[in-house]
Amino acid sequence: MEPILRRSALSLCLLPLSGLAQGHGGAKIRPRSGEDADIQLPNGKSQMDEILKAEREQNIKDAAKLADLADELKQTIEKEDRFVFSLNTVKMTEDIEKLARKIRTRMRHE
């Protein structure tokens, strides 16, 4: 019974550390509003504005790709049998999900 108590005590000691390992320690720090909130590039433009502009352009491209993949998935599902889907169809749904997550992550600035 003593080894069980040791394992229990060890797991209780390590429990608070598990929260740090699950992603709480890797949080990004956003700049505070004030003097150092935005960096000016050598051409005089705001670095944050340029980053947001590039992210917007990438979101537009990814959204177009997402729409194409969704149309392709619809056509593939319509062509296949009623109850059986190919592995390529399942992979296509995973690709759509990954692309949607990328867009969402960019929009949230995570």
Secondary structure, DSSP 4 states (H G I P E B T S, - for coil): -HHHHHHHHHHHHHHHHHHHHTTGGGPPPPPPSSGGGSPBPTTS-BHHHHHHHHHHHHHHHHHHHHHHHHHHHHHHHHHS-SS---HHHHHHHHHHHHHHHHHHHHHHT-
